[in-house]
């Protein structure tokens, strides 16, 4: 049972130090937001994920891609019969 208590004590110390580190990071972020040092454009959309503009493909390009994919699947299925 002494080993269990030692392990729990070590885990507690580790989690407390991690909590302190996270608290410091949060405080730093809050101070940056208040002081205006946050980057002007973070590249994030409203949902919080970074997004690149979508490529616009022509209908012909989409047809070529579809044909190539069908050819790949046909080769795959031919080899697994």
Phi and psi restraints in degrees (value plus and minus 20) as a CYANA .aco file:
   2 UNK   PHI     -84.5   -44.5
   2 UNK   PSI     -54.4   -14.4
   3 UNK   PHI     -86.4   -46.4
   3 UNK   PSI     -61.7   -21.7
   4 UNK   PHI     -79.9   -39.9
   4 UNK   PSI     -63.1   -23.1
   5 UNK   PHI     -84.8   -44.8
   5 UNK   PSI     -58.5   -18.5
   6 UNK   PHI     -86.7   -46.7
   6 UNK   PSI     -60.8   -20.8
   7 UNK   PHI     -85.4   -45.4
   7 UNK   PSI     -63.9   -23.9
   8 UNK   PHI     -84.0   -44.0
   8 UNK   PSI     -58.6   -18.6
   9 UNK   PHI     -84.6   -44.6
   9 UNK   PSI     -62.9   -22.9
  10 UNK   PHI     -84.7   -44.7
  10 UNK   PSI     -60.7   -20.7
  11 UNK   PHI     -83.7   -43.7
  11 UNK   PSI     -61.3   -21.3
  12 UNK   PHI     -81.3   -41.3
  12 UNK   PSI     -64.5   -24.5
  13 UNK   PHI     -82.7   -42.7
  13 UNK   PSI     -63.0   -23.0
  14 UNK   PHI     -83.3   -43.3
  14 UNK   PSI     -63.9   -23.9
  15 UNK   PHI     -88.4   -48.4
  15 UNK   PSI     -55.5   -15.5
  16 UNK   PHI     -85.5   -45.5
  16 UNK   PSI     -61.6   -21.6
  17 UNK   PHI     -86.6   -46.6
  17 UNK   PSI     -57.1   -17.1
  18 UNK   PHI     -85.5   -45.5
  18 UNK   PSI     -60.3   -20.3
  19 UNK   PHI     -83.3   -43.3
  19 UNK   PSI     -60.0   -20.0
  20 UNK   PHI     -84.4   -44.4
  20 UNK   PSI     -60.7   -20.7
  21 UNK   PHI     -83.5   -43.5
  21 UNK   PSI     -64.6   -24.6
  22 UNK   PHI     -84.9   -44.9
  22 UNK   PSI     -59.8   -19.8
  23 UNK   PHI     -81.5   -41.5
  23 UNK   PSI     -59.8   -19.8
  24 UNK   PHI     -85.7   -45.7
  24 UNK   PSI     -61.4   -21.4
  25 UNK   PHI     -84.7   -44.7
  25 UNK   PSI     -62.8   -22.8
  26 UNK   PHI     -82.2   -42.2
  26 UNK   PSI     -63.8   -23.8
  27 UNK   PHI     -82.1   -42.1
  27 UNK   PSI     -60.5   -20.5
  28 UNK   PHI     -83.4   -43.4
  28 UNK   PSI     -63.9   -23.9
  29 UNK   PHI     -83.7   -43.7
  29 UNK   PSI     -61.9   -21.9
  30 UNK   PHI     -83.7   -43.7
  30 UNK   PSI     -60.4   -20.4
  31 UNK   PHI     -87.1   -47.1
  31 UNK   PSI     -56.3   -16.3
  32 UNK   PHI     -85.1   -45.1
  32 UNK   PSI     -60.6   -20.6
  33 UNK   PHI     -85.0   -45.0
  33 UNK   PSI     -59.4   -19.4
  34 UNK   PHI     -90.8   -50.8
  34 UNK   PSI     -56.2   -16.2
  35 UNK   PHI    -105.9   -65.9
  35 UNK   PSI     -27.4    12.6
  36 UNK   PHI      62.4   102.4
  36 UNK   PSI      -3.1    36.9
  37 UNK   PHI    -106.7   -66.7
  37 UNK   PSI     -17.9    22.1
  38 UNK   PHI     -89.1   -49.1
  38 UNK   PSI     127.9   167.9
  39 UNK   PHI     -79.7   -39.7
  39 UNK   PSI     124.6   164.6
  40 UNK   PHI     -86.2   -46.2
  40 UNK   PSI     -65.9   -25.9
  41 UNK   PHI    -146.3  -106.3
  41 UNK   PSI      95.3   135.3
  42 UNK   PHI    -113.5   -73.5
  42 UNK   PSI     -23.4    16.6
  43 UNK   PHI      57.3    97.3
  43 UNK   PSI      -2.2    37.8
  44 UNK   PHI    -126.2   -86.2
  44 UNK   PSI     125.7   165.7
  45 UNK   PHI    -111.3   -71.3
  45 UNK   PSI    -193.7  -153.7
  46 UNK   PHI     -82.0   -42.0
  46 UNK   PSI     -47.1    -7.1
  47 UNK   PHI    -103.3   -63.3
  47 UNK   PSI     -29.2    10.8
  48 UNK   PHI      72.1   112.1
  48 UNK   PSI      -7.5    32.5
  49 UNK   PHI    -133.4   -93.4
  49 UNK   PSI     125.5   165.5
  50 UNK   PHI     -96.8   -56.8
  50 UNK   PSI     120.0   160.0
  51 UNK   PHI    -153.9  -113.9
  51 UNK   PSI     118.9   158.9
  52 UNK   PHI    -119.0   -79.0
  52 UNK   PSI     132.8   172.8
  53 UNK   PHI     -83.4   -43.4
  53 UNK   PSI     122.0   162.0
  54 UNK   PHI     -93.3   -53.3
  54 UNK   PSI     120.7   160.7
  55 UNK   PHI     -95.3   -55.3
  55 UNK   PSI     121.7   161.7
  56 UNK   PHI    -122.3   -82.3
  56 UNK   PSI      98.1   138.1
  57 UNK   PHI    -123.7   -83.7
  57 UNK   PSI     125.6   165.6
  58 UNK   PHI     -94.2   -54.2
  58 UNK   PSI     143.2   183.2
  59 UNK   PHI     -81.3   -41.3
  59 UNK   PSI     -57.8   -17.8
  60 UNK   PHI     -84.8   -44.8
  60 UNK   PSI     -60.4   -20.4
  61 UNK   PHI     -85.6   -45.6
  61 UNK   PSI     -59.9   -19.9
  62 UNK   PHI     -84.2   -44.2
  62 UNK   PSI     -58.5   -18.5
  63 UNK   PHI     -84.1   -44.1
  63 UNK   PSI     -63.0   -23.0
  64 UNK   PHI     -82.6   -42.6
  64 UNK   PSI     -61.7   -21.7
  65 UNK   PHI     -84.5   -44.5
  65 UNK   PSI     -61.7   -21.7
  66 UNK   PHI     -84.2   -44.2
  66 UNK   PSI     -62.0   -22.0
  67 UNK   PHI     -84.6   -44.6
  67 UNK   PSI     -61.2   -21.2
  68 UNK   PHI     -85.1   -45.1
  68 UNK   PSI     -60.2   -20.2
  69 UNK   PHI     -86.3   -46.3
  69 UNK   PSI     -61.4   -21.4
  70 UNK   PHI     -81.5   -41.5
  70 UNK   PSI     -59.0   -19.0
  71 UNK   PHI     -85.3   -45.3
  71 UNK   PSI     -61.8   -21.8
  72 UNK   PHI     -82.2   -42.2
  72 UNK   PSI     -64.9   -24.9
  73 UNK   PHI     -85.7   -45.7
  73 UNK   PSI     -57.8   -17.8
  74 UNK   PHI     -82.6   -42.6
  74 UNK   PSI     -63.6   -23.6
  75 UNK   PHI     -84.4   -44.4
  75 UNK   PSI     -58.9   -18.9
  76 UNK   PHI     -84.0   -44.0
  76 UNK   PSI     -67.4   -27.4
  77 UNK   PHI     -89.5   -49.5
  77 UNK   PSI     -51.8   -11.8
  78 UNK   PHI     -85.3   -45.3
  78 UNK   PSI     -57.3   -17.3
  79 UNK   PHI     -96.6   -56.6
  79 UNK   PSI     -36.6     3.4
  80 UNK   PHI    -126.5   -86.5
  80 UNK   PSI      -3.2    36.8
